[in-house]
């Protein structure tokens, strides 16, 4: 009995729901509840549960409206293409209001999302480019597809820590390609990878996934995650890196570089700027 109680408590502290603990322990719901009723789920887990309920409600509503004649392929397991597709839509896109939309200045990323989407949806997107900012937009309008990918997005955020390491790397790379930058200002001895996201819960998912890969990071108020330190930058460069062709906007008034450099090139320069270790074992700056 003591072992069962402790198992319930430990599972609850790891953010397992009542139903999940019942399945794991194979014990009655009332018996499990007696041991966990005073241990609440985290806010992030409740947010995921509420979002999942919303997705199911939308699915029921869509069923009442009828099905689109434009079908798509469902997938039962994650691979790099599906992780890339869904994560890019989460980070720099939208999955709502009847459509899946992706925005980015970097054409290689837009082509990447198009290629991944083509594996499950054979129809071409609507394409648009802002002549002033250079931002590309691709849109897929299919209510059933939206509802399906909303569910997949919630699953990905909830399950990423259980996926193979290569899929975790793809997830992290998508985030920093979309929302990240390499902040390198040698005159200020500043070298850091930064990623922005309005949803702070997603930042914590990113932080935990980085930790799974062995990279330390910090979530900084109000809405960014930072990676600092030579060893962490080297690990990021080796295991993840920014994708080829993903460039900063050198035309911005506040641009440090004043040219469209690849993010991976700025990371390389930042790492190479570290001076050799001195006799006392610390870097000479």
C-alpha positions as CSV (number, residue, x, y, z in Angstrom):
1,X,0.0,0.0,0.0
2,X,2.8,2.4,0.9
3,X,4.6,1.7,-2.5
4,X,1.3,2.3,-4.4
5,X,0.7,5.6,-2.6
6,X,4.3,6.7,-3.3
7,X,4.0,5.7,-6.9
8,X,0.8,7.8,-7.2
9,X,2.5,10.8,-5.6
10,X,5.6,10.7,-7.8
11,X,3.5,10.3,-11.0
12,X,1.4,13.3,-10.0
13,X,4.5,15.4,-9.3
14,X,5.6,14.6,-12.8
15,X,2.3,16.1,-14.1
16,X,0.4,13.0,-14.9
17,X,-3.4,13.3,-14.9
18,X,-5.7,11.1,-12.8
19,X,-6.7,9.1,-15.9
20,X,-3.0,8.5,-16.8
21,X,-2.1,7.3,-13.3
22,X,-5.0,4.9,-13.3
23,X,-3.8,3.4,-16.6
24,X,-0.2,3.1,-15.3
25,X,-1.1,1.6,-11.9
26,X,-4.1,-0.4,-13.1
27,X,-5.9,0.6,-9.8
28,X,-9.4,2.0,-9.3
29,X,-9.8,5.7,-9.9
30,X,-11.1,6.3,-6.4
31,X,-8.0,4.6,-4.9
32,X,-5.6,6.8,-7.0
33,X,-7.6,10.0,-6.3
34,X,-7.3,9.5,-2.5
35,X,-3.5,9.9,-2.8
36,X,-3.2,12.8,-5.3
37,X,-6.2,15.0,-4.5
38,X,-4.1,17.6,-2.7
39,X,-1.4,17.7,-5.4
40,X,-2.6,20.0,-8.3
41,X,-1.5,19.7,-11.9
42,X,0.8,22.5,-13.2
43,X,-0.7,25.5,-15.0
44,X,1.1,24.4,-18.2
45,X,-0.6,20.9,-18.1
46,X,-4.0,22.5,-17.5
47,X,-3.4,24.8,-20.5
48,X,-2.7,21.8,-22.7
49,X,-5.8,20.0,-21.4
50,X,-8.1,22.9,-22.0
51,X,-6.6,23.4,-25.5
52,X,-7.2,19.7,-26.2
53,X,-10.8,20.0,-25.2
54,X,-11.2,23.0,-27.5
55,X,-9.8,21.0,-30.4
56,X,-12.3,18.2,-29.7
57,X,-15.1,20.7,-29.6
58,X,-14.0,22.1,-33.0
59,X,-13.8,18.6,-34.4
60,X,-17.4,18.0,-33.4
61,X,-18.5,21.3,-34.9
62,X,-16.7,20.5,-38.1
63,X,-18.4,17.2,-38.3
64,X,-21.8,18.9,-38.1
65,X,-20.8,21.2,-41.0
66,X,-19.7,18.3,-43.2
67,X,-16.4,17.3,-44.7
68,X,-14.2,19.1,-47.2
69,X,-13.8,17.5,-50.6
70,X,-10.0,18.2,-50.3
71,X,-8.7,15.3,-48.3
72,X,-5.4,14.9,-46.5
73,X,-3.2,12.1,-45.2
74,X,-3.2,11.5,-41.5
75,X,0.0,10.3,-39.8
76,X,0.3,8.0,-36.8
77,X,3.9,8.6,-35.8
78,X,6.3,11.5,-35.9
79,X,9.2,11.9,-38.3
80,X,11.5,14.9,-39.0
81,X,9.2,16.3,-41.8
82,X,6.1,16.2,-39.6
83,X,7.9,17.7,-36.6
84,X,9.2,20.4,-38.9
85,X,5.8,21.2,-40.4
86,X,3.9,21.3,-37.2
87,X,6.6,23.2,-35.2
88,X,7.0,25.8,-37.9
89,X,3.3,26.4,-37.8
90,X,3.4,26.7,-34.1
91,X,6.3,29.1,-33.9
92,X,6.0,31.4,-36.9
93,X,2.6,30.6,-38.2
94,X,-1.1,30.1,-37.3
95,X,-3.4,27.1,-37.2
96,X,-6.8,28.7,-36.7
97,X,-9.8,30.4,-38.4
98,X,-10.1,27.8,-41.1
99,X,-6.6,28.0,-42.3
100,X,-2.9,27.1,-41.7
101,X,-0.7,30.0,-42.4
102,X,3.1,30.4,-42.3
103,X,5.1,33.7,-42.5
104,X,8.8,34.1,-43.0
105,X,11.3,36.3,-44.9
106,X,13.6,33.3,-45.5
107,X,12.4,31.5,-48.6
108,X,14.3,28.2,-47.7
109,X,12.1,27.9,-44.6
110,X,8.9,28.7,-46.6
111,X,9.9,26.0,-49.2
112,X,10.6,23.6,-46.3
113,X,7.1,24.1,-44.9
114,X,5.6,23.7,-48.3
115,X,7.5,20.5,-49.0
116,X,6.5,19.0,-45.6
117,X,2.9,19.9,-46.1
118,X,2.8,18.4,-49.6
119,X,3.4,15.0,-47.9
120,X,0.0,15.1,-46.3
121,X,-1.9,17.6,-48.4
122,X,-1.6,17.6,-52.2
123,X,-3.0,21.0,-52.9
124,X,-0.9,24.1,-53.4
125,X,-1.1,27.0,-50.9
126,X,-2.0,30.5,-51.6
127,X,1.2,32.6,-51.8
128,X,1.8,36.2,-51.1
129,X,4.8,38.4,-50.5
130,X,5.0,41.8,-48.8
131,X,7.0,44.0,-51.1
132,X,7.9,46.4,-48.3
133,X,9.2,43.8,-45.7
134,X,10.0,40.9,-48.0
135,X,8.0,38.5,-45.8
136,X,6.5,35.5,-47.6
137,X,3.2,34.0,-46.6
138,X,1.7,30.7,-47.6
139,X,-1.9,29.7,-46.6
140,X,-3.9,26.5,-46.7
141,X,-7.6,26.8,-46.2
142,X,-9.2,23.6,-45.1
143,X,-11.2,23.4,-41.9
144,X,-10.7,19.6,-41.4
145,X,-6.9,20.0,-41.9
146,X,-6.8,22.8,-39.4
147,X,-8.6,20.8,-36.8
148,X,-6.3,17.8,-37.4
149,X,-3.1,19.9,-37.2
150,X,-4.4,21.7,-34.1
151,X,-4.5,18.4,-32.3
152,X,-1.1,17.4,-33.6
153,X,0.3,20.7,-32.4
154,X,-1.0,20.0,-28.9
155,X,0.4,16.4,-29.0
156,X,3.8,17.7,-30.1
157,X,4.1,20.2,-27.3
158,X,3.0,17.6,-24.8
159,X,5.1,14.7,-26.1
160,X,8.3,16.2,-27.4
161,X,10.3,15.0,-24.4
162,X,9.4,11.4,-25.2
163,X,10.4,11.5,-28.8
164,X,13.8,10.4,-30.2
165,X,16.7,12.8,-29.9
166,X,16.8,13.6,-33.7
167,X,13.1,14.8,-33.5
168,X,13.9,16.9,-30.5
169,X,16.7,18.5,-32.5
170,X,14.4,19.2,-35.4
171,X,11.9,20.8,-33.0
172,X,14.6,23.1,-31.5
173,X,16.0,24.0,-34.9
174,X,12.6,25.0,-36.2
175,X,12.1,27.3,-33.1
176,X,15.4,29.1,-33.5
177,X,15.2,29.3,-37.3
178,X,11.8,31.0,-36.8
179,X,12.1,32.9,-33.6
180,X,15.8,33.0,-32.8
181,X,18.8,35.2,-33.4
182,X,22.6,35.1,-32.7
183,X,23.4,38.1,-30.6
184,X,27.2,38.6,-31.0
185,X,28.8,42.0,-30.1
186,X,32.5,41.4,-29.4
187,X,33.1,44.9,-28.1
188,X,30.7,44.1,-25.2
189,X,31.9,40.5,-24.8
190,X,28.4,39.4,-25.7
191,X,27.7,36.1,-27.3
192,X,24.2,34.6,-26.9
193,X,21.6,32.7,-28.8
194,X,18.1,34.3,-28.2
195,X,14.7,33.0,-29.0
196,X,11.4,34.9,-28.6
197,X,7.9,33.6,-28.1
198,X,4.7,35.2,-26.6
199,X,3.6,32.0,-25.0
200,X,5.9,31.5,-22.0
201,X,4.8,27.9,-21.6
202,X,6.3,27.1,-25.0
203,X,9.6,28.8,-23.9
204,X,9.7,26.3,-21.0
205,X,9.1,23.4,-23.4
206,X,12.0,24.7,-25.4
207,X,14.2,25.0,-22.3
208,X,13.4,21.4,-21.2
209,X,14.0,20.1,-24.7
210,X,17.4,21.8,-24.9
211,X,18.3,20.2,-21.5
212,X,17.4,16.8,-23.0
213,X,20.1,17.5,-25.6
214,X,22.6,18.7,-23.0
215,X,22.3,22.4,-23.6
216,X,21.7,24.7,-20.7
217,X,19.5,27.7,-21.2
218,X,17.4,30.2,-19.2
219,X,13.9,31.6,-19.7
220,X,14.2,35.4,-19.3
221,X,11.3,37.7,-18.5
222,X,9.1,38.6,-20.3
223,X,9.3,36.3,-23.3
224,X,12.6,34.9,-24.4
225,X,15.0,32.0,-23.9
226,X,18.8,32.5,-23.9
227,X,21.8,30.2,-24.4
228,X,25.1,31.6,-23.3
229,X,28.6,30.2,-22.6
230,X,31.1,28.7,-25.1
231,X,30.4,25.1,-24.3
232,X,26.6,25.6,-24.8
233,X,27.2,27.5,-28.0
234,X,29.5,24.7,-29.3
235,X,27.0,22.1,-28.4
236,X,24.2,24.0,-30.1
237,X,26.4,24.4,-33.3
238,X,27.3,20.7,-33.3
239,X,23.9,19.2,-32.5
240,X,21.4,21.7,-33.9
241,X,22.7,24.9,-35.6
242,X,20.6,27.2,-37.7
243,X,19.5,25.9,-41.1
244,X,21.5,26.9,-44.2
245,X,20.1,29.9,-46.0
246,X,18.4,31.4,-42.9
247,X,19.6,35.0,-42.8
248,X,19.2,38.0,-40.6
249,X,17.6,41.2,-42.0
250,X,20.5,43.4,-42.6
251,X,18.3,46.3,-43.8
252,X,16.8,46.9,-40.3
253,X,17.8,50.3,-38.9
254,X,19.1,48.6,-35.7
255,X,21.0,45.9,-37.6
256,X,24.5,45.4,-36.1
257,X,25.9,43.7,-39.3
258,X,24.3,45.8,-42.0
259,X,24.2,42.8,-44.3
260,X,22.1,39.7,-44.8
261,X,24.4,37.2,-43.0
262,X,23.3,33.7,-42.3
263,X,22.6,33.1,-38.6
264,X,24.9,30.0,-38.6
265,X,27.7,32.2,-39.9
266,X,27.3,34.7,-37.0
267,X,27.3,31.8,-34.6
268,X,30.5,30.5,-36.2
269,X,32.1,34.0,-35.8
270,X,31.0,34.2,-32.2
271,X,32.5,30.9,-31.3
272,X,35.8,31.6,-33.1
273,X,36.1,34.9,-31.2
274,X,36.7,33.2,-27.9
275,X,40.3,33.7,-27.1
276,X,42.5,30.7,-26.0
277,X,42.6,29.7,-22.4
278,X,45.2,31.4,-20.2
279,X,47.5,29.6,-17.8
280,X,44.9,29.9,-15.1
281,X,42.4,28.0,-17.2
282,X,40.1,30.9,-18.0
283,X,39.5,32.7,-21.3
284,X,41.6,35.8,-22.0
285,X,39.3,38.5,-23.3
